[in-house]
Amino acid sequence: MGMRLGSAHGLGAHVWRLLISALAVTLLMTLGATSASAAKSATCSVTNTDSGRTYPRLQQAVDAAKPGAHLVVKGHCHGGTFIDKSLGIVGKETKRTGKPVLDGDAKARVLTIKPKVKVSIRAIVIRDGRARLGQNGGGIANKGRLVLRDVVVRRNTAGSIGGGIYNQGVVRISGDSRVTHNRLLATTNAYGAAIANRGRLALGGTTRVRSDPSRGIAMYSTGTVVMNGRSNSNGCWNDGSLTMNDASSYSDGYSVLNGDGTLTMNDTSSIHDMGDRGGVRNYGSLTMNDASSIHDNHATFDVLGDSGGVSNAGILTMNDSSSIHDNHADGGGPPRGGGVFNYAHATLSGVYCAPHTYANVYGNSPDDCYFES
């Protein structure tokens, strides 16, 4: 009986060892296949649809392309690319390759677009680009005419301004685009962490341009900016021309600083729910038309003149059914100018503070308007 048990036990141990070996081999094969699949999915593939040729790097595809060519990007492409000819670049997502990515690997600017070229980019992630100290545009530096649609620009860093995008030409961003989580190497008095514009910039669709306020104001412009549709940002320093149309908005961030520029709000555009410095600090010209509004902003920064709605040291004009309402100020003790704080040398036109019969500044606290003497 003991011999039979011993034999049976020996046979069981042998079978068990075979099972373990088989499982180990299967696991290694699975891991190997997974690694191979991951490596394959990360491979960059850029196909020129005109010539039918495929390249392992975007720069190679650009260099070989004729002006006007269309390039299809799959996988994860590394390194910076200089574009000196008009091109269409489209990302193609597949189950095997995932979302197409252009990656600067925190070593190089992802895209540099030369003057006098037209480039359209769609459905691609542009990330981890880097411009050295003193340089602009960590993700993209544009001097041409650039169209971005359904593009994500994130985690890029600039040594000066334009963490995500630096524009000296023309840029149009539309669709479901995002310019977020970009930053500047210098965070003290930093501006343009997401976009710095010295040319012409148009935002449309559901585009979001945002930054962490502690790392700099999202947008900085000395050029022309037009916001349409439901485009949104969480902060801007404007020394140029900024026009807000449709339901475009600023929210959840740093004040809109209108320096030497003109800010025009049309239709139902709004500035609301901004951070601790209120809605708008106006040193230039702010004009509110139609049903535009500045509302539900809160100023707590301890400086006299920080209004919850508008701190006006320039020209504030209100037309039609525009309104400044439900803002709050509690900084600069004692707090004053919940809706509008108007400096002695500033100008107001069409501004009627409650309890005026035609009040368009109302419902603010601790007061609607304060006029510095």
Buried (B, 14 or more C-beta within 10 A) or exposed (E): EEEEEEEEEEEEEEEEEEEEEEEEEEEEEEEEEEEEEEEEBBEBBBBBEEEEEEBEBBBBBBBBBEEEBBBBBBBBBBBBBEBBBBBBBBBBBEEEBBBBBBBBEEEBBBBBBBEEBBBBBBBBBBBBBBBBEEBBBBBBBBBBBBBBBBBBBBBBBBBBBBBBBBBBBBBBBBBEBBBBBBBBBBEEEBBBBBBBBBBBBBBBBBBBBBBBBEBBBBBBBBBBBBBBBBBBBBBBBBBBBBBBBBBBBBBBBBBBBBBEBBBBBBBBBBBBBBBBBBBBBBBBBBBBBBBBBBBBBBBBBEEBBBBBBBBBBBBBBBBEEBBBBBBBBBBBEEBBBBBBBBBEEBBBEBBBBBEEEEBBBBBBBBBBBBBBE
